[in-house]
Amino acid sequence: MLRVTVLERGRIVRSDSDADSVELGTPSRRVLPRRLYDRLEHSEAAREDRGEAAVFRWRRNHCLVGPWVGVMQIPGLQLEILPKTDESASLDSEQEIHDIRSNLMEMLLRSGLCAVRARGVADLRLKRGTLHDQLVAAFLDRTLFELRRGLDRGYATEEDNFGTLRGKLVLSRHVVLNAAQKTRFFCRHDVLTEATQISLRLKQSCRVLAARALPVAMLVKCQQVLALLDDVPDLPFRHREPDPVFTRQNERFADIYRFACMLLEGQAPDARSGEVETFSLLFDMEQVFERYIAAFLASEVMYRFADASLFPQAKGQRHNLYLDGQEKVLRMAPDLVFVHETAGARRTLIIDTKWKRLSEEEGGRPSRPDLYQLYAYLHRYDCQRACLLYPKAVGAQTRDLNARGRNDSDAGTVGVRFVDLNRKLWTREGKTALADELAVLVREGLDLAESAPMEATA
């Protein structure tokens, strides 16, 4: 199987040859043998027919990778898609690829999109291997840890004809079945079982992984998980089943449950155990970037601002833009809302993250929809400052756009700011540099004087 790495927003070119000796090019411009390129195009068409989001934009003899990262596998090809954070990087060395992969793992782990225990993060950074293998290793380690603490259990309702009265007598069925048998009772009762939806998903996902070409150590962990779930029945996975309700008793399984669902939903409908698999494990970089910045701010930056609070996705701070009678219309949920309250004064800052490159055709300014969106935030949240936050790119320039109100009055400022992700985000030096950069943005947006640095508590 051919395993290649491409970059998000990169190009995949169709070769005129079917030979395996085709020069594969670079991650920014990858060349594939004709048969593999055609197979990838056919697989993508099947994804779209199933209603899944398109990953590539197809042209005559090449395709462009969209804002997705992760892994896709089709017969004969495993495609690893990594984020592009540095336009000028050549990426012609394995070390550069490893650093980008490690940055992506840091973003996935911190944003909660990858299942791993906090104390296992440092060990995971040191591991080599493809993104797929690292994600699966993290999932299996976390699953084993949680199952050894105890399996998920819940009550299930059963109905049957018993020799003793259990639970509640189902009179209508009892009369029909036991009119001539006074020693039988048709009852409905609750039983404590390990066959919960969470346990079923974990077992189904490990069955899928056990059929893949994984390193031996991972296959051993798959079998260990399956042994712990031996009493859970083997049932087929069905799409679009409702998720379980997570409570204080089972919330420790929430991350690995969602990741297991990703593994199962990424399977092609015609994949068969023991055959070459077709699957995908993909993440939208817009969501990854937003959730990573929110989590990083909460853990590494906000302790510096004692009187400020951060509300990711504006939780508890959401407003609607219109009312239609009593019905709320256009519910607003900015990515990041900062509120600073002191001595009766209240300042609000809104930051919206955007994983995109500013268009040179627009003079390096944000798009019209983004500017309309930020103007609505300024008006509805009654704040004087909002920001659009982009990943740093070559030639990117910060700017401030003064919003105009009625009679050309001042209606606030929309800032265009950038954050440098082209650093080793998993190291303490990289985290400190990013924290300092974001702290300046928050301090500027809330119009706060610079204070002495404090030590992080976590």
C-alpha positions as CSV (number, residue, x, y, z in Angstrom):
1,M,0.0,0.0,0.0
2,L,1.2,3.5,-0.9
3,R,1.3,5.8,2.1
4,V,1.7,9.5,1.3
5,T,1.3,12.8,3.1
6,V,-0.3,15.9,1.6
7,L,-1.0,19.3,2.9
8,E,-4.4,20.9,3.4
9,R,-5.0,23.3,0.5
10,G,-2.3,21.4,-1.4
11,R,-2.7,19.8,-4.9
12,I,-2.9,16.2,-5.9
13,V,-2.0,15.6,-9.6
14,R,-3.0,12.7,-11.8
15,S,0.0,11.1,-13.5
16,D,-0.2,9.8,-17.0
17,S,1.4,6.5,-15.8
18,D,0.1,3.6,-13.7
19,A,3.6,2.6,-12.7
20,D,4.5,2.5,-9.0
21,S,7.8,4.3,-9.8
22,V,6.0,7.6,-10.4
23,E,7.9,10.6,-8.8
24,L,5.5,11.5,-6.0
25,G,6.5,15.1,-5.7
26,T,6.2,17.1,-2.4
27,P,3.4,17.3,0.2
28,S,2.2,20.6,-1.3
29,R,2.0,19.1,-4.8
30,R,1.6,15.3,-4.7
31,V,1.6,13.2,-7.8
32,L,-0.3,9.9,-7.8
33,P,-0.3,7.0,-10.3
34,R,-3.3,7.2,-12.6
35,R,-5.1,4.2,-11.2
36,L,-4.9,5.5,-7.5
37,Y,-6.0,9.0,-8.5
38,D,-9.0,7.6,-10.3
39,R,-9.8,5.3,-7.4
40,L,-9.6,8.3,-5.0
41,E,-11.9,10.3,-7.2
42,H,-14.4,7.5,-7.4
43,S,-14.3,7.1,-3.6
44,E,-14.9,10.8,-3.1
45,A,-17.9,10.7,-5.4
46,A,-19.3,7.8,-3.3
47,R,-18.8,9.9,-0.1
48,E,-20.8,12.8,-1.6
49,D,-23.5,10.5,-2.8
50,R,-23.9,9.5,0.9
51,G,-24.3,13.1,1.8
52,E,-20.9,13.6,3.4
53,A,-18.9,16.8,3.0
54,A,-16.5,17.0,0.0
55,V,-12.8,16.8,0.9
56,F,-11.4,17.7,-2.5
57,R,-12.2,20.2,-5.3
58,W,-11.8,18.4,-8.6
59,R,-10.3,19.8,-11.7
60,R,-9.5,18.2,-15.1
61,N,-6.2,16.5,-14.1
62,H,-5.7,17.5,-10.5
63,C,-7.7,18.2,-7.3
64,L,-7.2,20.7,-4.5
65,V,-7.4,19.5,-0.8
66,G,-10.0,21.4,1.2
67,P,-9.7,22.6,4.8
68,W,-9.6,19.0,6.2
69,V,-7.0,17.1,8.1
70,G,-6.8,13.5,9.1
71,V,-6.5,10.2,7.2
72,M,-8.2,8.6,4.2
73,Q,-7.7,5.1,3.0
74,I,-8.8,3.4,-0.2
75,P,-7.5,0.2,-1.7
76,G,-3.8,0.7,-2.4
77,L,-3.5,4.2,-0.9
78,Q,-3.5,5.7,2.6
79,L,-3.6,9.5,2.4
80,E,-2.5,11.6,5.4
81,I,-3.6,15.2,5.3
82,L,-1.8,17.7,7.6
83,P,-2.5,21.4,8.1
84,K,-0.5,24.0,6.3
85,T,0.7,26.6,8.8
86,D,3.7,28.0,6.9
87,E,3.4,29.0,3.3
88,S,7.2,29.2,2.8
89,A,8.1,25.8,4.2
90,S,9.6,23.4,1.8
91,L,8.6,20.3,3.9
92,D,11.2,18.2,2.2
93,S,12.5,16.5,5.4
94,E,10.8,13.9,7.6
95,Q,11.5,16.1,10.7
96,E,9.4,19.0,9.3
97,I,6.6,16.6,8.6
98,H,6.9,15.2,12.1
99,D,6.8,18.7,13.6
100,I,3.6,19.5,11.7
101,R,2.0,16.2,12.7
102,S,3.0,16.8,16.4
103,N,1.4,20.3,16.2
104,L,-1.8,18.8,14.8
105,M,-1.8,16.2,17.6
106,E,-1.4,19.0,20.2
107,M,-4.4,20.9,18.6
108,L,-6.6,17.8,18.5
109,L,-5.7,16.7,22.0
110,R,-6.2,20.1,23.6
111,S,-9.5,20.8,21.7
112,G,-10.9,17.5,22.9
113,L,-11.3,15.9,19.5
114,C,-8.9,13.1,20.3
115,A,-9.4,10.7,23.2
116,V,-6.4,10.6,25.5
117,R,-5.7,11.0,29.2
118,A,-4.1,14.2,30.2
119,R,-1.1,12.4,31.8
120,G,-0.5,10.5,28.6
121,V,-0.1,13.6,26.4
122,A,3.6,14.0,27.0
123,D,4.3,10.4,26.1
124,L,2.2,10.6,22.9
125,R,4.3,13.6,21.6
126,L,7.4,11.4,21.6
127,K,5.9,8.7,19.4
128,R,6.7,8.4,15.7
129,G,4.3,7.0,13.2
130,T,1.4,8.2,11.0
131,L,-1.4,10.5,12.3
132,H,-3.8,7.5,12.1
133,D,-1.6,5.3,14.2
134,Q,-1.1,8.0,16.8
135,L,-4.8,8.7,17.1
136,V,-5.7,5.0,17.3
137,A,-3.0,4.5,20.0
138,A,-4.4,7.4,22.1
139,F,-7.9,6.0,21.8
140,L,-6.9,2.4,22.8
141,D,-4.8,3.6,25.7
142,R,-7.7,5.7,27.1
143,T,-10.3,3.0,26.5
144,L,-8.2,0.4,28.3
145,F,-7.7,2.8,31.2
146,E,-11.4,3.6,31.6
147,L,-12.6,0.0,31.2
148,R,-10.1,-1.2,33.8
149,R,-11.7,1.4,36.2
150,G,-15.0,-0.3,35.5
151,L,-17.4,-0.9,32.6
152,D,-20.3,1.3,31.8
153,R,-23.5,-0.1,33.3
154,G,-27.1,0.9,33.0
155,Y,-30.7,-0.4,33.5
156,A,-32.5,-2.0,30.6
157,T,-36.2,-3.0,30.5
158,E,-37.0,-6.6,29.8
159,E,-40.3,-8.4,29.3
160,D,-40.7,-12.2,29.6
161,N,-42.8,-14.9,30.9
162,F,-41.4,-15.8,34.3
163,G,-42.1,-18.5,37.0
164,T,-42.0,-15.8,39.6
165,L,-43.4,-12.3,39.8
166,R,-40.8,-9.7,38.9
167,G,-41.3,-6.0,38.6
168,K,-44.6,-5.0,37.0
169,L,-47.2,-7.5,35.7
170,V,-48.2,-6.8,32.1
171,L,-51.8,-7.7,32.6
172,S,-52.9,-7.7,28.9
173,R,-50.1,-10.1,27.8
174,H,-50.4,-12.1,31.0
175,V,-54.1,-12.9,30.5
176,V,-53.5,-14.0,26.9
177,L,-50.4,-16.2,27.6
178,N,-51.2,-17.5,31.1
179,A,-54.9,-18.0,31.3
180,A,-54.4,-21.7,31.9
181,Q,-51.0,-21.4,33.7
182,K,-51.4,-19.9,37.2
183,T,-47.7,-20.5,37.9
184,R,-46.4,-18.2,35.1
185,F,-46.3,-14.4,35.1
186,F,-45.6,-12.1,32.1
187,C,-43.7,-9.2,33.7
188,R,-41.8,-6.1,32.8
189,H,-38.7,-5.3,34.9
190,D,-35.4,-3.4,34.9
191,V,-32.1,-5.3,34.9
192,L,-28.6,-3.9,35.4
193,T,-26.6,-4.6,32.3
194,E,-23.2,-3.9,30.7
195,A,-24.7,-3.9,27.2
196,T,-25.1,-0.2,27.1
197,Q,-24.8,1.9,24.0
198,I,-21.4,3.2,25.1
199,S,-20.0,-0.4,25.6
200,L,-21.6,-1.5,22.3
201,R,-19.9,1.4,20.4
202,L,-16.5,0.7,22.0
203,K,-16.7,-3.0,21.1
204,Q,-17.8,-2.3,17.5
205,S,-15.0,0.2,17.0
206,C,-12.4,-2.2,18.3
207,R,-13.7,-4.9,16.0
208,V,-13.1,-2.5,13.2
209,L,-9.6,-1.7,14.3
210,A,-8.7,-5.3,14.9
211,A,-9.2,-5.9,11.1
212,R,-6.9,-3.1,10.1
213,A,-3.2,-3.4,9.3
214,L,-2.0,-1.9,12.6
215,P,1.3,-2.4,14.5
216,V,1.3,-5.5,16.6
217,A,1.2,-3.6,19.9
218,M,-2.0,-1.9,18.9
219,L,-3.7,-5.1,17.8
220,V,-2.8,-6.6,21.2
221,K,-4.5,-3.6,22.9
222,C,-7.6,-4.2,20.6
223,Q,-7.8,-7.8,21.9
224,Q,-7.5,-6.6,25.5
225,V,-10.4,-4.2,25.0
226,L,-12.5,-6.9,23.4
227,A,-11.7,-9.3,26.3
228,L,-12.9,-6.7,28.8
229,L,-16.1,-6.3,26.8
230,D,-16.6,-10.1,26.3
231,D,-20.0,-10.0,27.9
232,V,-21.3,-7.2,25.7
233,P,-23.2,-8.7,22.7
234,D,-21.8,-8.3,19.1
235,L,-24.4,-6.1,17.3
236,P,-24.0,-4.4,13.9
237,F,-23.4,-0.7,13.9
238,R,-26.3,1.4,12.6
239,H,-25.9,5.0,11.5
240,R,-27.8,7.9,13.0
241,E,-28.7,6.3,16.2
242,P,-29.3,8.8,19.0
243,D,-26.4,9.3,21.4
244,P,-26.7,8.2,25.1
245,V,-27.4,10.6,27.8
246,F,-24.1,11.4,29.7
247,T,-24.3,11.8,33.4
248,R,-21.8,12.1,36.3
249,Q,-21.6,8.2,36.3
250,N,-20.6,7.8,32.6
251,E,-19.2,11.2,31.5
252,R,-15.7,9.7,31.7
253,F,-16.6,7.7,28.5
254,A,-17.8,10.8,26.5
255,D,-14.6,11.5,24.6
256,I,-13.8,7.9,23.7
257,Y,-17.5,7.3,22.7
258,R,-17.4,10.2,20.3
259,F,-14.1,9.0,18.8
260,A,-15.5,5.5,18.5
261,C,-18.4,6.9,16.6
262,M,-16.0,8.7,14.3
263,L,-14.2,5.5,13.6
264,L,-17.4,3.7,12.8
265,E,-19.0,6.4,10.7
266,G,-15.8,6.8,8.7
267,Q,-16.1,3.2,7.4
268,A,-17.3,2.8,3.9
269,P,-20.6,0.8,3.7
270,D,-18.9,-1.9,1.6
271,A,-15.9,-2.4,3.9
272,R,-15.4,-6.1,4.9
273,S,-13.4,-7.6,7.7
274,G,-10.2,-9.1,6.4
275,E,-10.2,-7.2,3.1
276,V,-8.4,-3.9,2.2
277,E,-10.5,-1.3,4.0
278,T,-11.8,2.0,2.8
279,F,-12.2,4.5,5.7
280,S,-11.8,8.1,6.6
281,L,-10.9,9.8,9.9
282,L,-11.2,13.5,9.1
283,F,-11.4,16.8,11.1
284,D,-12.6,20.2,9.9
285,M,-9.7,22.6,10.5
286,E,-12.2,25.4,11.1
287,Q,-13.5,23.5,14.1
288,V,-10.1,22.3,15.2
289,F,-8.7,25.9,15.2
290,E,-11.6,27.4,17.0
291,R,-11.7,24.7,19.8
292,Y,-7.9,24.7,20.2
293,I,-7.7,28.5,20.6
294,A,-10.6,28.4,23.1
295,A,-9.1,25.6,25.2
296,F,-5.6,27.2,25.1
297,L,-6.9,30.5,26.2
298,A,-8.8,28.9,29.1
299,S,-5.8,27.0,30.4
300,E,-2.8,29.1,29.5
301,V,-3.9,32.7,29.3
302,M,-7.0,33.6,31.3
303,Y,-5.3,33.2,34.7
304,R,-3.4,36.4,33.9
305,F,-6.7,38.4,33.9
306,A,-8.3,38.0,37.4
307,D,-11.4,40.0,36.7
308,A,-12.1,38.7,33.2
309,S,-14.2,35.7,32.2
310,L,-14.1,33.7,28.9
311,F,-17.2,32.2,27.4
312,P,-16.4,29.8,24.5
313,Q,-19.2,29.6,21.9
314,A,-20.8,32.4,24.0
315,K,-22.3,29.9,26.4
316,G,-24.5,31.8,28.8
317,Q,-24.0,34.9,26.8
318,R,-26.0,34.2,23.6
319,H,-28.4,36.7,22.2
320,N,-30.8,36.6,19.3
321,L,-30.8,39.3,16.6
322,Y,-34.6,39.4,16.0
323,L,-37.9,38.6,17.6
324,D,-40.8,37.3,15.5
325,G,-43.6,37.8,18.0
326,Q,-42.4,35.6,20.9
327,E,-40.1,33.5,18.7
328,K,-36.4,34.2,18.8
329,V,-34.7,34.5,15.4
330,L,-31.0,34.3,14.4
331,R,-29.5,33.1,17.7
332,M,-25.9,34.5,17.9
333,A,-23.0,32.4,19.2
334,P,-19.7,34.1,18.8
335,D,-16.6,31.8,19.1
336,L,-15.1,33.7,22.1
337,V,-16.7,36.2,24.4
338,F,-14.6,37.9,27.0
339,V,-16.2,39.9,29.8
340,H,-14.3,42.1,32.2
341,E,-16.1,43.5,35.2
342,T,-14.6,45.8,37.8
343,A,-15.9,48.7,40.0
344,G,-19.2,48.6,38.2
345,A,-17.7,48.9,34.7
346,R,-18.1,46.2,32.2
347,R,-16.1,45.7,29.0
348,T,-16.8,43.0,26.4
349,L,-14.5,41.6,23.7
350,I,-15.6,39.3,21.0
351,I,-13.1,37.2,18.9
352,D,-14.2,35.1,16.0
353,T,-11.6,32.6,14.7
354,K,-11.3,32.0,10.9
355,W,-9.2,29.2,9.4
356,K,-8.6,30.8,6.1
357,R,-6.2,33.0,4.1
358,L,-7.2,36.6,3.4
359,S,-7.8,37.2,-0.2
360,E,-5.4,39.5,-2.0
361,E,-8.2,40.5,-4.4
362,E,-9.9,42.1,-1.3
363,G,-6.7,44.0,-0.5
364,G,-6.0,41.7,2.5
365,R,-9.3,42.7,4.1
366,P,-11.8,40.2,5.6
367,S,-14.7,39.0,3.4
368,R,-18.0,40.9,3.4
369,P,-19.9,38.1,5.2
370,D,-17.3,38.2,8.0
371,L,-17.5,41.9,8.3
372,Y,-21.3,41.9,8.4
373,Q,-21.1,39.2,11.1
374,L,-18.7,41.2,13.3
375,Y,-20.8,44.4,12.8
376,A,-23.9,42.5,14.2
377,Y,-21.8,41.4,17.2
378,L,-20.7,44.9,18.0
379,H,-24.3,46.1,17.8
380,R,-26.0,43.3,19.7
381,Y,-23.4,42.8,22.4
382,D,-23.0,46.6,22.9
383,C,-19.2,46.3,22.8
384,Q,-16.6,48.6,21.3
385,R,-14.1,45.9,20.2
386,A,-14.4,42.7,18.1
387,C,-11.6,40.8,16.4
388,L,-11.2,38.3,13.6
389,L,-8.4,35.9,14.4
390,Y,-6.6,34.2,11.5
391,P,-3.5,31.9,11.4
392,K,-0.5,33.9,10.5
393,A,0.6,33.9,6.9
394,V,3.3,35.5,4.8
395,G,2.5,39.1,4.1
396,A,-0.4,39.2,6.6
397,Q,-0.9,42.7,8.1
398,T,-2.9,43.6,11.2
399,R,-5.5,46.3,10.7
400,D,-8.3,48.1,12.5
401,L,-11.6,48.8,10.8
402,N,-13.7,51.6,12.4
403,A,-17.4,50.6,12.2
404,R,-19.8,53.4,11.4
405,G,-23.2,53.9,13.1
406,R,-26.1,56.2,12.6
407,N,-25.2,59.6,11.3
408,D,-21.7,58.4,10.7
409,S,-21.1,58.0,14.5
410,D,-18.4,55.6,15.9
411,A,-19.9,52.1,16.3
412,G,-16.8,50.3,17.5
413,T,-13.7,48.7,16.0
414,V,-13.2,45.4,14.2
415,G,-9.5,44.3,14.5
416,V,-7.8,41.9,12.1
417,R,-5.2,39.9,14.0
418,F,-3.1,36.8,13.4
419,V,-1.7,34.0,15.5
420,D,1.6,32.2,14.7
421,L,1.0,28.4,14.7
422,N,4.4,27.8,13.0
423,R,6.1,26.9,16.2
424,K,6.5,23.8,18.3
425,L,3.2,24.0,20.1
426,W,3.7,20.9,22.2
427,T,6.8,22.3,23.9
428,R,6.8,24.6,26.9
429,E,8.6,27.3,24.8
430,G,6.0,27.1,22.1
431,K,3.1,27.3,24.6
432,T,4.6,30.3,26.4
433,A,5.2,32.2,23.1
434,L,1.6,31.5,22.0
435,A,0.2,32.4,25.4
436,D,2.1,35.8,25.4
437,E,0.8,36.5,21.9
438,L,-2.8,35.8,22.8
439,A,-2.5,37.7,26.1
440,V,-1.6,40.8,24.2
441,L,-4.7,40.4,22.0
442,V,-7.0,40.0,25.0
443,R,-5.4,42.9,26.9
444,E,-5.6,45.2,23.9
445,G,-9.3,44.2,23.2
446,L,-10.4,44.8,26.8
447,D,-8.3,48.0,27.0
448,L,-6.4,46.8,30.1
449,A,-3.1,48.0,31.5
450,E,-0.3,45.4,31.4
451,S,0.2,43.7,34.7
452,A,3.1,41.6,36.1
453,P,3.1,38.0,34.8
454,M,1.7,35.3,37.0
455,E,2.6,31.7,37.2
456,A,0.2,29.2,35.6
457,T,-1.6,27.0,38.1
458,A,-2.0,24.1,35.7
